[in-house]
């Protein structure tokens, strides 16, 4: 971590550079997309672990991440290499995270107890490897440009590539796992080996097409106590994190339950891929239009508006359940509007870096932006734990006809419960006070220290 004396603030990005950075999201989502969309289902219906045990494994694994992610942020903040501060981790972390993604989907033939041990160990190793590359990758955004509008554009491009990566996983993974190998266990190994190799190649493209420009000119090491004080006193950052963690839990829950819902409730599992593909395309459309929306209203109100309208589509699916048409409409509408706050979160987080520097003199980009992977993984884990608790309590048993109480639980997990979580997150987001005018003022005052 470093104390900043001055910062160059007049940096713009070429479109080619934005694409070079944003494409890294395709690689990340080739890896995390499988974990968030398929791992819970893989553990219960392929590997044979109970839903309650899976939920606990994923939740307890995030306790380590509460330390691991900020620690990685501090390590990245202290890095100074010929490749930059955050950029080298894209090169160093590509192969490890690819390897541990494949291991997470390896169904070894052991006793039930050792299955749980294997799942816990490989998932934790994946989480650490993902943190090693994802935290610096996201922190890199703060060192590419300081212009708030540019960041909105970069955040949208980044989110579009994230949607493309997630969409490709959703569309291809299920048919690939069924077509490759002699059974589903082999199918998952072959499928995620292919995704892993592609991810490594894309990470290399990202590495060679980015350059850190918005870097401090003078710096000195400061104490850990001051580092954390600077972060915890960052009001916009705390408000933004609280909003996003509830949002992430809600949407992770919705996505994880969808495969169960199409398989057990609608009895049309073959439609799952088509439905999520339609939703992912709508999400990409929402992200394309996010910069235009930000020109009309401040980022805070754009994010809140997207959340409110997205919740209406969740409610539609709740009040008109077990209907294929409504399921498609609900998925497409929720993905379309919920993509706006997601894209804005990515673009707003770097703004809080300058806010923290302005308030405390500490530019903690790595530590602050570690919040992105921390909240993402925490959201996935909390959602998995809640799904496990609810389904286990309702009496869910994989690959069997489900009683009505289980079917009702699946409906609640994909509709009314996510609505409640998003509403709580939006209420916690109301104190966010970093609007575009304040950010311009902050950049102007930081630039004056250079002159």
N, C-alpha and C positions, 0 to 999 in steps of 0.2 A: 504494500500500500504506500501511496506517495502523497506528499503535500505539494499542491500545485501553486506555483508562483504566477504563471500566465498560461494562456491557451490560445492557439490560433482558431478564430471563429468564422473565418470567411471562406470556408471550404465547400465546394460543390462536387457532385459526382457525375461521371458520364454514365449514360444508360448501360453501356457495356459492363461497367464496373458493378452497377446495381444487379445486373443479371448474374455476373460472376459470383457475387456474394449470395444472392437469393437462391441460386441453384443448390447451395449446400443444404437447404431445407428438404430437397428431394431425398438426399442421402439420409438425413436424420429421420425422415418419416418412413423410409424403407425399413428402418430399424425399429423406431418407437411405434410406428403404425401397427406393426404386427403385434407388439407387446400390448398396446392399448386395446386393439380390436379383437385379437384372437387368443391371447395367452390364457385368460380366464377360462374360455371355452376349451382350449387345448388341455389345460390341467384337469378339468372335470370330465369331459366327454372322450378324450383320447388317452391321457395319462392315467386317469382313474382316481384322482384325488377328490375328496368331498368338498362341496362348495364352501362350507364353513372354514375348513382348514386352509383352503386357498386364500380366502379373505384375510385370515390372520397372518399368513405368510407375507402377503403383499403389504399389509399394514405395518407389521413389525419391521419389515425391510426399510421402510421410510424413516424410522427413528434414526438409523445411521445416516440417512440422507440429510437429516436436519443439521448434522455436523459436516458431512461430506461436501455438500454443495457450497456453503459459505467458505469452507476451507479451500476448496478448489478456486473459488473466486479470489481469495487472498493470495494464493500461490500465483495465479495468473497476473494479478496486479503487480506482483514483485518481479515478474519475468522481464528480462531485457535481452533480446537476442538479435542477430542480424536479420531475422525474418520479422521482427516486431515483438509486441507484447503478448497478443492473443492469437495471432495468426499461426504460429508454429504448432500449436496444439491440434490444429486441423490435420496437419501432416503426421504428428506423433500418435494421435489417438485413433486414426482411421482403422487400422488393422485390429487393435484390441477390441473395440466396440463391435466390429463385424463378427469376430470370433465368438464373443460371449453371447451375441444374439442367437447364433446357431446353437450353442450349447443350451440356451434357455428352452429351445424347442426340441431337445433330444430326449425322447422317452426311453430311458434305460429300463431293462428288465430286472427289477429288484423287488424286495418286499415293500409293503405299503409305507412302513416307517421310513425306509431309505428313499422312497419316492419323495416324501415330504422334505427330507434332508437335502436331496439333490435339487429339488425345486427352490428351496430357500437359498442354498449356496449359489447356484447358477444365476438366480434372479438378482441377488445382491452383487455378484460380480458384474453382471450386465449394468446394474444401476451405477456402479462406480466407474465403469468404462464409459458409459454414456455421459456422466457428469464431466469426465476428463476432457471430452471433446465439445460437449454442448455448451457448457458454461463459457469457455473462451470464445466459441463461435458467436454466441449471442452478445457477449461483451464487445466483440470486435465492431459491432454496429456503431457503438458510441465513438469509436476512433476512425470511422470512415467519413462522417459528416457531422456538423454541429447545427445545421439548419433544420428547424422544426418541420417545415413543410417538406423538405427533402426526406426527412425521416419518415414522415407519413407515407410518402411515395415508396421509399425503400421498404418500410414495414408492410405495405400492401403487396409489393413484388415478392417479398419474403414469404408472406402468407399465401400468395397464389401458388408459389412453388411447394409450400407445405401441403396445400390442398391437392396439388397434382401428385405429390409423393404418396400422400395418404390414400388418394383415389386409386392409384395404380396398385397399391397393396390390397385394398379392399376388392377391387375388380379381379385381380389376377390370383391372389393367394388361395382362395377357396377352390377354383378349378385346378390350379396347379397342385395343391395338396392331394386332390382326388385323382389326378392323372399321373403324377410322378410316383415312382416306387410301387411296391406290391401292396402296400397298405397305407393308412393315414399317418402312422408313425414315421415311415420312410418318406412319405409325401411332405411332411412338415420339414424334415431335415433338408431334403433336396430344394424345396421352395425357398427357405430362408438362407440357404447357402448361396443361391443365385442372387437374392436380394442383397446379401452381404458383399459379394464381389462387386456388384454394381455400385453399392454405396461407397466402397473404397475408391473406385474410379472417379465418382462424382466429387468426393472430398478433395481429390487431387486437382480437379478442374477448378474448384473453389479456391484452393490454396494459391494456385498460380495466377489467378485473375483478381486478386485483392491486394490492397496495400493500405497500411495504416498511415493516415495523414493528420488527423486531429489528435496529435500527441503533445504532452506537456513539454515545455522548453526548459523548465527548471524544476527540480524535485529533490525531496529529502525524505528519508525513511521516518515514519512516525509510529507511535506505540499502538498496540492492539486496542487498548482502552479508548483511545481517541478515534480509531477506525470505527468501532462499533457504536460509539456515541454519535458519530457523524451520520451513520446509517439510521439509527433508531430515532434521531431527531428530524429525520426527513419525512415530514408530514405527507406530502403527495405520494411518496414511495409506499408508506405503510398503508394508506388508503387504497392504492392501486393493487397491492398484493392481496389485501383482504377481499377485494372485489373478485380478483382473478381466481383465487383459490376456491371460492364458492362456485364460481362459474365453471371452473375446471372439473370439480367434483360432479356437478350437474351433468355436464356434457359427456364426461367419461362414463358416467352411469348409463346415460341414454345409449351411447355407442356400444357399450359392453353387453347390454341386455338385448339389443336389437336382434342378434343372431338367435338367441333363445326364443324371442318373441315370434320370429318368423318360423322357427322350427316347431315349437310346442303349442303356440296359441293359434296362429294362422294356418299351421300345417302346410306352409308353402316356403320351405327353406330355400328352394331354387330362386325365389324372388329377392332374397336378401341382397345379393350382389348388385342386382339392378337398382334396387331402392337406394342403397348407399352410394352407388355411382351417380344417380340422379341428384342426391343430396350434395355430394362432393362438387358436382358441376355448378350447382346453385351457390355453394360456398365460394367457389372461384369467382362467380359473377359478383357476389357481394363484396369481395375483396378488391375487384377491379374498380368498383364504383366508390370505395371508401375514401380515396383522396378527394373526389368531387364532393362527397358529403361533408368532409372536413372543411372545405372552402365555404360551405353554407352555414355551418355551425361549429362551435368549439368541440374539441375531441371528447370532452367529458359528456356533453349532451348527446353527441352522436353515439357513443358507447351505450348510454342509458336507453336511448331510443331503440337501438337494435335489440337490447335485452328485453324491453317491454313487448315489442312486436313478436319476437321469437317465442316468448312465453305464451302468447295467444295460440300459437300453433301446437304447443304442448297440450294446452287445455282442450283444443279441438280433438286431439287424439284420445284424450281422457274421456270426454263426454260422448264421443262416437267411437267406441272401441271395436276391435275385431273386424274392422272394415278395411279391405286392402286398398281401396281408393283413398280413403281418409289417411291411412298410414303413409301412403306415398306423398300426398299433399302435405301432411304434417312434417315428414322428414325433409322435404324440399324447402318448405317455408322456414322451418327452424334453422336449417343449415344456412339458408340465404341471409337471414337477419342476425343470427348469432355469430356469423363470420365477421361482422362489423366490429363488435367489441373485442373479438380475438385479435383481429388485425391491428386495432388501435392500441391494444395493450402492448404489442411488440413495438409499436412506434412511440408510445408514451414513456415506456420504461427508460430509454436513454435520456429523455428530457429531465428525468429526476436526477441523473448524474450531475448535470450542470447546476441544478437546484441545490444539491448537496454541497457541491464545490463553492457555490455562491454563499451559502450559509456558514460553512465550516472551514472552507479552504482545502478540503480533502476531496479529491476526485477518485471515488471508490468504484470505478466502472465494473470491474470484475466481481466484487463482492455484491454490489447492487444488482447486477444482471444475473447473478447466480439465483436470484429470486425466480427467474423464469423457469429454469429446470427444476428448482425446488418445488415451486407451486404446481408445475406440470406433473411431476412424479408423485407429489403428495396428493394431488387431486385424483390421479389414477388409483393410488393405493387406498385412499379413504373410500372412493367409489366401490372398489373391489371388496373391501371389508363390509360395507353396507349391503352390497348385493349378496355376499356370502351369508351374512347374518339373516337377512330377510328370506332368502331362498331356503336356507337350512331350517329355519324356524317353521317355514310353511310346509316342509316335507319334500323338497325337491330331490329326486333321484334321477341321475342322468340316463338318457336313452330309454325312457319309459313314458307311458301316457301319464300326464300330470293331473292331480286333483284340481278342482276349481280354485281352491285357496292359493295354490301355486300360480295359476294363470292370472288371478287377480293381483298377486304380488308382482308379477312381471309387468302388468299394465301400470301399476303405481310407480315402479322403478323407472319406467321410461317416460312418464308424464308428470304426474302431480308432485312427486318428490323433487325432481329437477326444477320445477317451477318455484317451489318453496326455497330451494337453495339459491337460485338466481335472484330472487327478490331480496333475500338477506344480503347477498353480495352487493346488490345495487344500493341498498340502504347504507351499507358501510362505505360505499364509494362517494356518497354525497359530500363529505368534507374535503374531497380533492380540490385543491385551489390553484393548481398550476395551469393557468390558461395561456393562450398564445401571446397575449400582451405582456404578461409577467415573464414568460420565457424570453421574449425579445429584449426586455429590460435586463434580464440576467446576462444574456449573451453580450449586450452592449457594455455592461459594466465589467464583464470579464475581459472583453477586448480592450477596454481602456487601460487595463493593467499592463497590456502588451505595449501599447503606444507610449 
